[in-house]
Amino acid sequence: MTTPPAALPVVTVVTAPACHFCEDAKQALTTLSEQAPMHIRIVDIDSDEGRALIGEHRPAMNPLVLLDGRYFSAGRLPRKKLAKELRGRAPTRAN
C-alpha cells in the first residue's frame, strides 16, 4: 500500500458484495478524481478494517464513505456535496 501525499484528501469507501451503491460510488470517485485529486481507499466490509469501521460508524446503508477518516456519507454517494468539500480543500497555487 502506498502512502498518499499529505496534501491529498483520503476518501475511504467500505464496500459490501453485490452492492450497487458501492459500485456507483467507486465509479463516481474515479471520475471525480480526474478533477479533484484525492487518494481513494477501497476497504472490504468483511476485512478486519472494514468490520472495525462499520462498528465505529454504524452506517444505515452501504457503502460507508469517510473523508480523511471522518464520516462523510452512507448509501448513495452525494457527488455534489463531495465535489464541493474537495474544492474547499484544494491547495492554492502560488504564482
Secondary structure by P-SEA (a helix, b strand, c coil): cccccccbbbbbbbcccccaaaaaaaaaaaaaaacbbbbbbbbbcccaaaaaaaaacccccccbbbcccccccccccaaaaaaaaaaaacccccc
